[in-house]
Amino acid sequence: MRLWAITGAGVLAAAMTAPMPVAALTAPQYSHSWYITTHNTTTMYNRGFADGGFDSQHCTGSMVVLDFGQPTQEPYSGSNYQQYGTYDFGETVYVSDDQILSLAENYAAGWWDGSTSCPFLTLDFGTNNYNECPYGYSLSTCSVSTAGTEWAYLASSFNTWLHVHHNLGGGQYWTYSEQIRAATADDVESGYDCATKTEPFVTSYTNADSGGYGLYDFGDFYQNGSCWTAGELYYVAWGGYYSYNLPETYTNSQISAAISVQQSQGSMQPSGNMATCAGGDPVPEPTCSNGFYGPTGGWNALYNAQASAGLQQGTMAWSTNIQYQP
C-alpha cells in the first residue's frame, strides 16, 4: 500500500522524494535485472509488479537494468527514433526504440503498482556492444554513433513520461518520478565489438544526454590487445561526462581486471556491482550454484579489492542480479 502526504501547499506527494544514492558501508539488498525476451507489455507490467513487491520487502533504493540487446536499425513505420532499436534476447527479434519505451513504461507502471512508498527505483534502458549494426541484418544507414544519440533521446522520453501529472482532483496529483528515475546502461564486453566501434555509441550518447541520466557500463574490463586498451575501457566506464559503471563481479578474474584498469588509469568509483545467479530468491551467498559470486559476495569482493588497491570506493550504492526474463 502506497503512503501519501499532503504538503503545506495542498499538493499530494509521495511520503519522500527519491534521494540520490549515497555511499554504502555494507552490501545493499540486491535488485532484479533482466535480459528481455518479450515484446508483450502485459508481461512487462507483471514483471515490474513482482519486482516492486520484492523491493518493498527490503525497502531498497534499487537499480534495475532491462537489457534489450544489441543496437540496430530496421524499417519501422512511425518511428520517433529514426528506426533504431535492438535485437532482443528471445529469438533475436527486432524491437524498435518506440516499443522499448512502451515496454519500459509498462514495467515502471507495474513496479509502481506493486510497491509501497518505501523503495526507490533507478530504471536503466540496457543495451550491449555485441555486433552493433550487424552487417546483412541492419539497414545500410545504421550508425553506432546515431544509435547512441537515439538511446539518449529514449531516456529523455521516458523521463518526460515519469513526470506526467496524474490528477486526483482538488488540485492534487502524483507522478511516477516521485519514486522512479531514468537512466541507461551498456553491457560493454571486450570480447564483443572493439573500442573503435563501441566508443562512438558512448560519445554520442554523452553529447545528447541533456538530462544527465547517465550511462552505466555493466560489462567486463578485460584488456584485449589492440581491441581494448586500459584507457579505452576506462573511457566507456568513467571517462565520459555521464559515464558510470556497475562492474560484473562474477569471478575474481573479472574483479582483478577492473582493478587493473583503475591502477593504470585512475579510480572509476563503482556505483555498485552486477551478478548473475539463476533461480529464485534469495540467491545463494557468497557464491551461486554456477560457481559465480552472488550479488552480496561480489559486492564485498569488489569493495575489498578497491580498498586493498587504495582506490576510491565510489557510492557502491547498488547491487543487482541479472537473469533471462521468465
PLY file of the C-alpha trace (Angstrom):
ply
format ascii 1.0
element vertex 326
property float x
property float y
property float z
element edge 325
property int vertex1
property int vertex2
end_header
0.00 0.00 0.00
1.48 3.37 -1.02
1.59 6.06 1.68
0.92 9.69 0.81
1.32 13.04 2.50
-0.35 16.39 1.80
2.14 19.25 1.54
1.52 22.67 3.01
0.69 23.91 -0.49
-2.01 21.29 -0.79
-0.17 19.17 -3.39
-0.32 15.44 -2.97
3.18 13.96 -2.96
4.87 10.72 -2.04
5.96 10.48 1.57
9.52 11.06 0.34
11.12 12.11 -2.94
13.61 9.67 -4.49
17.02 10.50 -2.99
20.31 10.44 -4.80
22.37 7.37 -3.87
24.81 7.73 -1.01
27.90 5.67 -0.27
27.10 2.24 1.11
29.09 0.85 4.04
27.76 -2.68 3.65
26.39 -4.57 0.67
22.93 -3.27 -0.28
19.99 -5.58 -0.90
20.19 -6.78 -4.49
17.59 -5.94 -7.13
16.42 -7.91 -10.16
17.75 -7.05 -13.63
16.63 -8.81 -16.80
17.67 -9.85 -20.27
14.43 -9.01 -22.07
12.89 -11.81 -24.15
9.39 -10.47 -24.80
7.54 -7.70 -26.63
4.42 -8.20 -24.51
3.54 -5.14 -22.45
1.38 -7.13 -20.03
4.29 -9.46 -19.30
6.49 -6.44 -18.61
3.86 -4.90 -16.33
3.60 -8.14 -14.35
7.39 -8.40 -14.11
7.55 -4.87 -12.75
4.72 -5.55 -10.32
6.58 -8.54 -8.88
9.84 -6.59 -8.61
8.06 -3.69 -6.93
6.83 -6.10 -4.26
10.33 -7.58 -3.87
11.94 -4.15 -3.46
9.23 -3.11 -0.99
10.01 -6.09 1.24
13.54 -4.77 1.63
12.79 -1.04 1.35
15.62 -0.62 -1.15
16.99 2.09 -3.35
17.38 -0.25 -6.30
18.87 -0.11 -9.77
17.22 -2.35 -12.37
18.71 -2.92 -15.83
16.33 -4.01 -18.57
18.76 -5.28 -21.22
17.07 -5.13 -24.63
20.02 -6.42 -26.67
22.27 -5.19 -29.49
21.71 -1.85 -31.30
20.41 -1.99 -34.87
18.23 -0.15 -37.37
15.39 -1.70 -39.38
12.43 -0.39 -41.37
9.72 0.67 -38.93
6.87 3.00 -39.81
6.02 5.83 -37.46
9.29 5.66 -35.55
10.28 8.61 -33.37
13.87 7.34 -33.23
14.98 7.08 -36.89
14.02 3.38 -37.00
16.63 2.41 -34.38
16.07 -0.41 -31.94
17.67 -3.66 -30.80
17.68 -7.38 -31.39
16.38 -8.88 -28.16
17.37 -12.00 -26.22
14.34 -14.06 -27.19
14.79 -15.11 -30.80
16.96 -12.21 -31.96
13.78 -10.38 -32.88
13.87 -6.69 -33.76
12.24 -4.39 -31.21
12.11 -0.69 -32.08
13.08 2.06 -29.65
9.41 3.09 -29.66
8.47 -0.41 -28.50
11.29 -0.42 -25.96
9.90 2.78 -24.46
6.45 1.21 -24.15
7.87 -1.95 -22.55
9.85 0.09 -20.01
6.84 2.25 -19.21
4.75 -0.84 -18.53
7.49 -2.28 -16.30
7.64 1.02 -14.39
3.85 1.20 -14.03
3.81 -2.36 -12.70
6.66 -1.62 -10.30
4.78 1.42 -9.02
1.55 -0.52 -8.51
3.38 -3.39 -6.81
5.42 -1.24 -4.43
4.84 0.88 -1.37
6.19 4.38 -0.77
9.36 2.89 0.74
11.58 1.77 -2.20
13.08 3.92 -4.96
13.98 2.75 -8.43
16.59 3.79 -10.96
15.47 2.10 -14.18
18.13 1.59 -16.86
17.43 1.09 -20.55
20.08 -1.53 -21.26
21.91 -2.44 -24.47
25.23 -4.10 -25.35
28.13 -3.80 -27.77
27.70 -7.20 -29.44
27.92 -6.86 -33.24
26.34 -3.40 -33.24
24.56 -2.54 -36.51
25.15 -6.11 -37.76
26.03 -6.28 -41.45
23.43 -8.10 -43.52
20.66 -7.53 -40.96
20.57 -3.80 -40.24
19.75 -1.05 -42.72
22.80 0.17 -44.64
22.32 3.53 -42.92
22.76 2.01 -39.43
25.30 4.01 -37.42
26.53 3.06 -33.95
27.02 6.75 -33.26
23.43 7.64 -34.17
22.18 4.67 -32.15
23.85 6.24 -29.10
22.18 9.56 -29.78
18.76 7.94 -30.09
19.37 5.97 -26.87
19.81 9.28 -25.03
16.58 10.59 -26.56
14.87 7.41 -25.37
15.90 8.15 -21.78
14.64 11.71 -22.16
11.26 10.50 -23.43
10.97 8.11 -20.51
11.84 10.89 -18.08
9.09 13.06 -19.58
6.62 10.20 -19.11
7.72 9.80 -15.48
6.92 13.47 -14.81
3.40 13.47 -16.25
0.90 14.68 -13.65
-1.82 12.18 -12.73
-4.72 14.13 -11.26
-6.58 13.03 -8.16
-8.89 16.04 -8.02
-8.85 19.15 -5.90
-5.57 20.31 -7.39
-3.83 17.19 -6.15
-1.66 14.94 -8.29
1.08 12.36 -8.29
3.91 11.47 -10.70
5.95 8.31 -11.23
9.07 10.47 -10.86
8.49 10.65 -7.11
9.96 7.15 -6.82
11.38 6.25 -10.24
14.37 7.76 -12.02
15.52 7.24 -15.64
18.98 6.04 -16.65
20.63 3.85 -19.30
23.21 1.06 -19.35
25.58 -0.67 -21.75
27.00 -4.18 -21.35
30.42 -3.42 -22.82
32.27 -6.70 -23.27
35.85 -6.71 -24.56
35.07 -9.92 -26.44
32.31 -8.21 -28.44
32.94 -5.18 -30.68
36.27 -3.41 -30.30
36.65 0.05 -28.84
36.80 1.72 -32.24
33.23 0.60 -32.93
31.89 0.87 -29.37
33.22 4.26 -28.27
31.13 6.28 -30.79
27.95 5.00 -29.08
29.18 6.26 -25.70
30.44 9.58 -27.07
27.23 10.32 -28.98
25.11 9.30 -26.01
27.07 11.66 -23.77
26.71 14.55 -26.22
22.94 14.02 -26.48
22.26 13.30 -22.78
20.94 16.76 -21.96
19.19 15.47 -18.84
22.30 13.88 -17.31
20.60 10.49 -16.90
23.88 8.59 -17.01
25.14 5.58 -18.96
26.19 2.68 -16.72
28.76 0.20 -18.06
27.89 -3.24 -16.66
30.39 -5.23 -18.69
33.85 -6.69 -18.13
37.19 -4.88 -18.05
39.49 -7.35 -19.76
42.20 -5.68 -21.82
42.25 -7.28 -25.24
45.37 -6.31 -27.15
44.74 -3.57 -29.68
40.97 -4.20 -29.46
40.56 -2.79 -25.96
43.26 -0.92 -24.03
43.03 0.12 -20.38
42.42 3.71 -21.44
39.57 2.74 -23.73
37.91 0.58 -21.08
38.24 3.46 -18.63
36.66 5.89 -21.07
33.43 3.94 -21.60
33.05 3.28 -17.87
34.10 6.58 -16.36
35.74 8.93 -18.85
32.57 10.34 -20.41
30.79 13.18 -18.61
27.81 10.93 -17.84
29.67 7.59 -17.76
29.35 5.36 -14.70
29.88 1.68 -14.02
28.44 -1.44 -12.36
31.26 -3.93 -12.95
30.47 -7.59 -13.48
31.67 -9.35 -10.32
31.01 -12.94 -11.34
34.61 -14.03 -10.68
37.82 -12.84 -9.04
39.28 -12.60 -12.54
36.70 -10.01 -13.56
37.25 -8.02 -10.38
41.03 -8.12 -10.88
40.58 -6.86 -14.44
38.59 -3.86 -13.20
41.23 -3.14 -10.56
44.00 -3.35 -13.17
42.31 -0.73 -15.37
41.96 1.60 -12.40
45.55 1.13 -11.28
46.57 2.22 -14.75
44.04 4.99 -15.37
42.61 6.08 -12.01
39.65 5.05 -9.86
36.34 4.52 -11.66
34.44 4.82 -8.37
31.94 1.97 -8.99
28.26 2.66 -8.43
27.74 -0.98 -7.41
28.05 -4.41 -9.00
26.34 -6.86 -11.34
25.90 -10.55 -10.51
24.26 -13.38 -12.46
22.74 -16.13 -10.33
19.95 -18.31 -11.66
16.95 -19.49 -9.65
14.60 -18.00 -7.11
15.08 -15.67 -4.18
17.05 -15.48 -2.07
20.01 -16.37 -4.28
22.80 -18.30 -2.54
25.63 -16.32 -0.99
28.51 -15.78 -1.20
28.52 -17.97 -4.33
25.70 -19.24 -6.56
25.08 -22.71 -7.97
27.02 -21.76 -11.12
30.11 -21.06 -9.02
29.96 -17.30 -9.57
29.78 -14.78 -6.78
26.30 -13.92 -5.59
25.36 -10.24 -5.57
26.47 -9.70 -1.96
29.56 -11.88 -2.35
30.56 -9.99 -5.49
29.88 -6.60 -3.90
32.06 -7.46 -0.91
34.85 -8.82 -3.13
34.86 -5.66 -5.26
34.67 -3.37 -2.23
37.61 -5.14 -0.56
39.64 -5.16 -3.78
39.11 -1.41 -4.23
40.22 -0.81 -0.64
43.26 -3.09 -0.91
44.38 -1.27 -4.06
43.92 2.14 -2.43
41.22 3.12 -4.93
38.23 5.35 -4.24
35.13 3.30 -3.48
32.51 5.48 -5.13
28.96 5.12 -3.86
28.73 1.31 -4.27
25.04 2.04 -3.64
23.57 -0.69 -5.82
23.83 -4.43 -6.28
21.78 -6.19 -8.93
21.39 -9.74 -10.19
20.62 -10.31 -13.87
18.77 -13.29 -15.37
16.82 -14.04 -18.50
13.32 -12.73 -18.08
11.00 -15.68 -17.33
0 1
1 2
2 3
3 4
4 5
5 6
6 7
7 8
8 9
9 10
10 11
11 12
12 13
13 14
14 15
15 16
16 17
17 18
18 19
19 20
20 21
21 22
22 23
23 24
24 25
25 26
26 27
27 28
28 29
29 30
30 31
31 32
32 33
33 34
34 35
35 36
36 37
37 38
38 39
39 40
40 41
41 42
42 43
43 44
44 45
45 46
46 47
47 48
48 49
49 50
50 51
51 52
52 53
53 54
54 55
55 56
56 57
57 58
58 59
59 60
60 61
61 62
62 63
63 64
64 65
65 66
66 67
67 68
68 69
69 70
70 71
71 72
72 73
73 74
74 75
75 76
76 77
77 78
78 79
79 80
80 81
81 82
82 83
83 84
84 85
85 86
86 87
87 88
88 89
89 90
90 91
91 92
92 93
93 94
94 95
95 96
96 97
97 98
98 99
99 100
100 101
101 102
102 103
103 104
104 105
105 106
106 107
107 108
108 109
109 110
110 111
111 112
112 113
113 114
114 115
115 116
116 117
117 118
118 119
119 120
120 121
121 122
122 123
123 124
124 125
125 126
126 127
127 128
128 129
129 130
130 131
131 132
132 133
133 134
134 135
135 136
136 137
137 138
138 139
139 140
140 141
141 142
142 143
143 144
144 145
145 146
146 147
147 148
148 149
149 150
150 151
151 152
152 153
153 154
154 155
155 156
156 157
157 158
158 159
159 160
160 161
161 162
162 163
163 164
164 165
165 166
166 167
167 168
168 169
169 170
170 171
171 172
172 173
173 174
174 175
175 176
176 177
177 178
178 179
179 180
180 181
181 182
182 183
183 184
184 185
185 186
186 187
187 188
188 189
189 190
190 191
191 192
192 193
193 194
194 195
195 196
196 197
197 198
198 199
199 200
200 201
201 202
202 203
203 204
204 205
205 206
206 207
207 208
208 209
209 210
210 211
211 212
212 213
213 214
214 215
215 216
216 217
217 218
218 219
219 220
220 221
221 222
222 223
223 224
224 225
225 226
226 227
227 228
228 229
229 230
230 231
231 232
232 233
233 234
234 235
235 236
236 237
237 238
238 239
239 240
240 241
241 242
242 243
243 244
244 245
245 246
246 247
247 248
248 249
249 250
250 251
251 252
252 253
253 254
254 255
255 256
256 257
257 258
258 259
259 260
260 261
261 262
262 263
263 264
264 265
265 266
266 267
267 268
268 269
269 270
270 271
271 272
272 273
273 274
274 275
275 276
276 277
277 278
278 279
279 280
280 281
281 282
282 283
283 284
284 285
285 286
286 287
287 288
288 289
289 290
290 291
291 292
292 293
293 294
294 295
295 296
296 297
297 298
298 299
299 300
300 301
301 302
302 303
303 304
304 305
305 306
306 307
307 308
308 309
309 310
310 311
311 312
312 313
313 314
314 315
315 316
316 317
317 318
318 319
319 320
320 321
321 322
322 323
323 324
324 325
